């Protein structure tokens, strides 16, 4: 499953999941359901997590919100994430 998690420097919120990668990417890129939540979540991550215990996606897809277009675009992970080396945002 492809888990979608909204991310800020102080908070994360798993908002949904899809079985198809393309669907998850489309939902994030188009800011469906206002993932940005009026400025609360400038980043989103999609993680492909298989069934089982202690499963992680070590190559997640990161997005950054672009205010001018009201959409997200694929980007490198934010600096605070790279410093933390955190995995498992969606289901911990």
N, C-alpha and C positions, 0 to 999 in steps of 0.2 A: 504494500500500500504506500501511496505517496502522501505523507503528512505535511500539512501546511501550517506553519507557525509564524505568527506575527512577533517581531522582536524589537525591543528598545534597549537602551543601556541598562535599564533597571527592571525590565519586565519581559516576560514571554507569555504567549497565549496560543495554544494549539487550537485552530479554528475549524479544521476539517481535514478530510482525507479523500483520496480518489484512487481507484484501481489503475487508471491510465495516467502515465506521466504527462502526455500532451494536454490532457484536460486540466491537470493541476497547474501546469505552466500557464495556460490560457487564463485560468481564473485569477492567478496572481498578477500576471502582466496587465490585465484589464481592471484590476482593483475591484473585482466583483464583491459586492456586499460591504464595500468601504473598509477593506483590510487596514487602511491607513488610520482609520478611526480618528479623524480630525486632528492628526498630528501625533497621536500616541505611539504609532509603530512605523518608523521610517524604514524598517527592514523586514523582509520576509525570507524564510528558508523553507525549501521543500526537501524532505528527507524520505528516501525510499527504504522503508523498514520492513523486512520480512517477518513472518510469523515466528515466534519463539521467544526465549528469554535472552536478555542482554544483547539484543540486536541493535546495531547502529549503522548509519550510512556515513562512511568516512569520506564521501565525495558529494556532499549536499549541494544543492543549487541555491545560491543567494541572490537576492533582489534588493534594489534600493528604490525608494519612492522618488518620482520626479514630479515636483509640484506643477510645473508648467503644463504637463500633459495629463495629470491626475492618473498616472499609470506607474507601474513598477518595471524596472529593466534589470536584466541579469547583470550581476556585478560581483567583484570579489567580496569575501566576507568583510564586515566592518573591522576596523582596527581593534576595538575592544574584544571582539570575538577571537581574532588571531592571537591576542595576548593570553586569553583564557584557555585556549585549546579545548573548548567545550564541544561535546557531541551529544546527541540525543535530546534535542530541543523538544521535539514533538511528543514523545512518550517517555522521556527521561531516562 
